[in-house]
Amino acid sequence: MINLRCIGRSFRYCLNARTYSISTSAATAKAIAADGNGDRIKVQPKLSRNTPGSNGSAVVAGGSKNPIVAAAFASLRSDENGREDSAAGGSDVKQDVQIDEMIMKANTVAELLAVSDVTKVNRKQALKIVSILAEWSSIKKVNLSDFENDSRFVELCSLLGRTGTQRTTGGARTNGGGPSAKSTELQGDDLQTVLGITANDEAAKLIAGLTLPQMIKVMSSLAAKKKRSIPLLRSLSFNIASSPAQLNLKECGDLLYAMACLNFRDVVLTGRICADVDRELAKNTDKMAPIVSVLTSLGMLRYRDGAVLDNLCGWIAAHHELCKPTQLGSLLLSLATLNYEPISMDTIKAKLVANVSENDFIRSTDWLNTVWSLTILNCVSGEQLSSVLNADFFRRLQDERRGNLQPSMKIKLLNMAAAAKRVPGAKESLLATHQAELFVPFEPSKDKRVLVTGMLDALKSLIPSESMVKISQTTTMGFTIDAECVLDKKCLPLPVDKEHEQGTRIALLVHDYHDMCQGPHVALNGIQALNMRLLEQEGYTVLSIPYNEFSTSDKLLKRVEYLQKKFKSIVTSKHPTCHQSPDSVNSWSISRSCPNTDRASACLLCISFSTLG
C-alpha cells in the first residue's frame, strides 16, 4: 500500500491504492468553477487516456494576453535537471517518482496543468510539463492559444525562468480575469524566462512553435543580453528565413542589427532579409530611419550586396530632404566600410555631402567618422581634411573621450594624415605635434598571425637573404606592412634598404576573413582598400594575399609557387617586354630533381635564377 501526500497551496488530500492509479470518477476529477471574482477554473488530473471530453481546450485561462510566454519553449535547459532535488529524502524521492508518472500519463493539456495545480512541482517537473506542451504544440496536437494565458502555465514558465526570489504579493495565488500580481510581473520577466536558460538543442528545435514577431523579439533580446547560443540562433535563422510572412523594414533592420551585435552571419537569412527590403522599399514614402538602420547593420555585418545598396542609396538620394546629418554620417560610414560606391553617389555628393559641415554634428567623433568615410570613398575635400587634422580638433576629441582616445580613432587620424598629402588644399599639422600620442601598437589576430607566418615561410624560400626582405614594417599611415621586397625587371630580388631606379618595390599584405566583405560581391573592406591606396601613393606595388586564395593548409611548395606567379605577374606588368621571348622560362624555377623533394618543400639550394645568363 502506497501512501501519497500531495501538498497544495490551500488544501491537502491523501490517495491510497495498491498500484499507482487515479480513479476516473467524478469525485476524483472535479472542476472548481470560477466565482464572482473571476477566479480561473482549476481541474484536478483525469488520467484515463481515452476518456471522452478530455482535450486541451478544456482549460482556458483568463487574464491579459501574454504573447511572450509562448517563447518560454525556448527556455529549457536540461543540464539543470535534478540539481535542486539532490538533497531530498527517501519519501520525497518516492513522491517525485509518482508525480513524474502522473506527468507521463497525462494525455491532455488539462491533465498536465492539473498536476501542477494539485501538487507542488519542482523545477525539474515544471521543465517536463512545459517540454511536453511545447512538443504537442510543435506537432500541432494542441494549439498554443489553448493554454498560453492559463495562469498555471504562466507560473510554470516563471518557475523555469526565475533565478531569484519570487515576488508575489500576499504570499497567495491570485486567480482572476485580470492580470494577477505574478502575471503582471511576468510581463516584464518573460524575456528573462527565455534568455536565462536558452543554450540547448531542445530549445532550438522548439522555436518553430513561435510566431514570426516572437522569433524576431527573441533574436533582438538575445542581442541585447549578449546571449550567443549558436543552436538557438541557427534555429531562429532557419525558421525566420523559411517563414512565409513578409518582413517590414523595421523588422529587417532589427534582425540585421541583432545578427551584427551577436557576430552571427547567416547567408540564407541575410539574403531573405535583403529580398524583403527590396519589396518593402517601394511602399516606403517618408521614413528615413529604417533605411539608415538597414544600411548601418549591413555595414556592421560586412555584407556587400550591390543591388540592395544601390536601391537603398537611390531611395535616400530621391528623398535627400529627409536625411539628417547624423543619418548621412551613418550612410557614408556603411558605404566606406563596404568599400562600395553606389550608382547614385553623384547625387548624394551634390545634395548632401556638399552641404555638410562640422557644425552639423554634436559630437566630434561623428564628424571624424564622416570625414574618414569620405576619405575611403575618395571624395573628401581639402577643407574637410583640414578641419580634423589640427591640434584644436584633436583637443576637442580628447575632451569628449576624457583623454582616452580609442585606437581606432588614432588609426583614422593617421589614415587621413597620409591621404592629405594627395588632396589639394588639405593642411595637416597634427603629426608634427601629436605623433607620439597617435602611436598605436599593432597586434594581429591569431588567425591572421597564422596566415602571415605561412606567407613568410614561402617568401623566405624564394628570397632567403634577410637583407632583401623586411617584415612587419610599422608605418605612420595607421597600419603595418606584412612584408616588403624589391625585384628587378628580371624578377630577381634586390637589397630592400636601397633605392633602385629600375626596381619594383612590393608591399605584401595578408588579408584574412575579417578584412573582407561577405555576400554576393566578396571584396576587401574599405579599411584595407584605403591602406592599399595609401601604399600605392607612396610608390609601392601592393600584393594582396587573401585568405581564400592562400591557405596554410597547402604544402609549402604550392605556397611558394603562388607567390612566384604573383611576383612574375607584377614585374611583367611593369616591364612588359622583359618576358616575351618564347624561349624564356620562369625567372624562378624550383628543381624537381632536388633530393629534398620528398619533403614537399622548396629547397633553398635548388632555387635558381635561370635568366642570369
Secondary structure as the mmCIF struct_conf table of DSSP 4:
data_model
#
loop_
_struct_conf.conf_type_id
_struct_conf.id
_struct_conf.beg_label_comp_id
_struct_conf.beg_label_asym_id
_struct_conf.beg_label_seq_id
_struct_conf.end_label_comp_id
_struct_conf.end_label_asym_id
_struct_conf.end_label_seq_id
STRN STRN1 ILE A 2 ILE A 7
BEND BEND1 ARG A 9 SER A 10
STRN STRN2 ARG A 12 ALA A 17
BEND BEND2 ARG A 18 TYR A 20
BEND BEND3 SER A 25 SER A 25
TURN_TY1_P TURN_TY1_P1 ALA A 26 THR A 28
BEND BEND4 ALA A 29 ALA A 29
STRN STRN3 ALA A 31 ILE A 32
TURN_TY1_P TURN_TY1_P2 GLY A 36 ASN A 37
HELX_LH_PP_P HELX_LH_PP_P1 ASP A 39 ILE A 41
STRN STRN4 LYS A 42 VAL A 43
TURN_TY1_P TURN_TY1_P3 ARG A 49 ASN A 50
TURN_TY1_P TURN_TY1_P4 PRO A 52 GLY A 53
HELX_RH_3T_P HELX_RH_3T_P1 GLY A 56 ALA A 58
BEND BEND5 GLY A 63 GLY A 63
HELX_RH_3T_P HELX_RH_3T_P2 PRO A 67 ALA A 74
HELX_RH_3T_P HELX_RH_3T_P3 SER A 78 GLU A 80
TURN_TY1_P TURN_TY1_P5 ASN A 81 GLY A 82
HELX_RH_3T_P HELX_RH_3T_P4 ARG A 83 ASP A 85
TURN_TY1_P TURN_TY1_P6 SER A 86 ALA A 87
HELX_RH_AL_P HELX_RH_AL_P1 GLY A 90 LYS A 105
BEND BEND6 THR A 108 THR A 108
HELX_RH_AL_P HELX_RH_AL_P2 VAL A 109 VAL A 118
BEND BEND7 THR A 119 THR A 119
HELX_RH_AL_P HELX_RH_AL_P3 ARG A 123 SER A 138
TURN_TY1_P TURN_TY1_P7 ILE A 139 LYS A 140
BEND BEND8 LYS A 141 VAL A 142
HELX_RH_3T_P HELX_RH_3T_P5 LEU A 144 ASP A 146
TURN_TY1_P TURN_TY1_P8 PHE A 147 ASN A 149
HELX_RH_AL_P HELX_RH_AL_P4 SER A 151 GLY A 161
BEND BEND9 GLY A 164 GLY A 164
BEND BEND10 THR A 169 THR A 169
TURN_TY1_P TURN_TY1_P9 GLY A 170 GLY A 171
BEND BEND11 ALA A 172 ALA A 172
BEND BEND12 GLY A 177 GLY A 178
HELX_RH_AL_P HELX_RH_AL_P5 ALA A 181 GLY A 196
TURN_TY1_P TURN_TY1_P10 ILE A 197 ILE A 197
BEND BEND13 ASN A 200 ASN A 200
HELX_RH_AL_P HELX_RH_AL_P6 ASP A 201 LYS A 205
TURN_TY1_P TURN_TY1_P11 LEU A 206 LEU A 206
HELX_RH_3T_P HELX_RH_3T_P6 ILE A 207 GLY A 209
BEND BEND14 LEU A 210 LEU A 210
HELX_RH_AL_P HELX_RH_AL_P7 LEU A 212 LYS A 225
TURN_TY1_P TURN_TY1_P12 LYS A 226 LYS A 226
HELX_RH_AL_P HELX_RH_AL_P8 ILE A 230 ALA A 241
TURN_TY1_P TURN_TY1_P13 SER A 242 SER A 242
BEND BEND15 PRO A 244 ALA A 245
HELX_LH_PP_P HELX_LH_PP_P2 GLN A 246 LEU A 247
HELX_RH_AL_P HELX_RH_AL_P9 LEU A 249 CYS A 261
TURN_TY1_P TURN_TY1_P14 LEU A 262 ASN A 263
HELX_RH_AL_P HELX_RH_AL_P10 VAL A 267 LEU A 281
TURN_TY1_P TURN_TY1_P15 ALA A 282 LYS A 283
BEND BEND16 THR A 285 ASP A 286
HELX_RH_AL_P HELX_RH_AL_P11 ALA A 289 LEU A 301
TURN_TY1_P TURN_TY1_P16 ARG A 302 ARG A 302
STRN STRN5 TYR A 303 TYR A 303
HELX_RH_AL_P HELX_RH_AL_P12 GLY A 306 ALA A 318
TURN_TY1_P TURN_TY1_P17 HIS A 319 HIS A 319
HELX_RH_3T_P HELX_RH_3T_P7 HIS A 320 LEU A 322
HELX_RH_AL_P HELX_RH_AL_P13 PRO A 325 LEU A 338
TURN_TY1_P TURN_TY1_P18 ASN A 339 ASN A 339
TURN_TY1_P TURN_TY1_P19 ILE A 343 SER A 344
HELX_RH_AL_P HELX_RH_AL_P14 MET A 345 LYS A 351
TURN_TY1_P TURN_TY1_P20 LEU A 352 LEU A 352
HELX_RH_3T_P HELX_RH_3T_P8 VAL A 353 ASN A 355
HELX_RH_3T_P HELX_RH_3T_P9 GLU A 358 ASP A 360
BEND BEND17 ILE A 362 ARG A 363
HELX_RH_AL_P HELX_RH_AL_P15 SER A 364 ILE A 376
TURN_TY1_P TURN_TY1_P21 LEU A 377 ASN A 378
HELX_RH_AL_P HELX_RH_AL_P16 GLY A 382 VAL A 388
BEND BEND18 LEU A 389 ASN A 390
HELX_RH_AL_P HELX_RH_AL_P17 ALA A 391 GLU A 400
TURN_TY1_P TURN_TY1_P22 ARG A 401 GLY A 403
HELX_RH_AL_P HELX_RH_AL_P18 PRO A 407 ALA A 419
HELX_RH_3T_P HELX_RH_3T_P10 ALA A 420 ARG A 422
BEND BEND19 VAL A 423 VAL A 423
TURN_TY1_P TURN_TY1_P23 PRO A 424 GLY A 425
BEND BEND20 LEU A 430 LEU A 430
HELX_RH_AL_P HELX_RH_AL_P19 LEU A 431 HIS A 434
TURN_TY1_P TURN_TY1_P24 GLN A 435 LEU A 438
HELX_RH_AL_P HELX_RH_AL_P20 LYS A 446 LEU A 462
HELX_RH_3T_P HELX_RH_3T_P11 GLU A 466 MET A 468
STRN STRN6 LYS A 470 THR A 474
TURN_TY1_P TURN_TY1_P25 THR A 476 MET A 477
BEND BEND21 GLY A 478 PHE A 479
STRN STRN7 THR A 480 LEU A 487
TURN_TY1_P TURN_TY1_P26 LYS A 489 LYS A 490
BEND BEND22 CYS A 491 CYS A 491
STRN STRN8 PRO A 493 LEU A 494
TURN_TY1_P TURN_TY1_P27 VAL A 496 ASP A 497
BEND BEND23 LYS A 498 LYS A 498
TURN_TY1_P TURN_TY1_P28 GLU A 501 GLN A 502
STRN STRN9 THR A 504 HIS A 511
HELX_RH_3T_P HELX_RH_3T_P12 TYR A 513 ASP A 515
STRN STRN10 MET A 516 CYS A 517
STRN STRN11 GLN A 518 GLN A 518
BEND BEND24 GLY A 519 HIS A 521
STRN STRN12 ALA A 523 LEU A 524
HELX_RH_AL_P HELX_RH_AL_P21 GLY A 526 GLN A 537
TURN_TY1_P TURN_TY1_P29 GLU A 538 GLY A 539
HELX_LH_PP_P HELX_LH_PP_P3 TYR A 540 TYR A 540
STRN STRN13 THR A 541 PRO A 546
TURN_TY1_P TURN_TY1_P30 TYR A 547 GLU A 549
TURN_TY1_P TURN_TY1_P31 THR A 552 SER A 553
BEND BEND25 ASP A 554 ASP A 554
HELX_RH_AL_P HELX_RH_AL_P22 LEU A 556 LYS A 574
BEND BEND26 HIS A 575 HIS A 575
TURN_TY1_P TURN_TY1_P32 PRO A 576 HIS A 579
TURN_TY1_P TURN_TY1_P33 PRO A 582 ASP A 583
BEND BEND27 SER A 587 SER A 587
STRN STRN14 TRP A 588 ILE A 590
TURN_TY1_P TURN_TY1_P34 ARG A 592 SER A 593
TURN_TY1_P TURN_TY1_P35 PRO A 595 ASN A 596
HELX_RH_3T_P HELX_RH_3T_P13 THR A 597 ARG A 599
TURN_TY1_P TURN_TY1_P36 ALA A 600 ALA A 600
BEND BEND28 SER A 601 SER A 601
HELX_RH_3T_P HELX_RH_3T_P14 LEU A 604 CYS A 606
STRN STRN15 ILE A 607 PHE A 609
HELX_RH_3T_P HELX_RH_3T_P15 SER A 610 LEU A 612
#
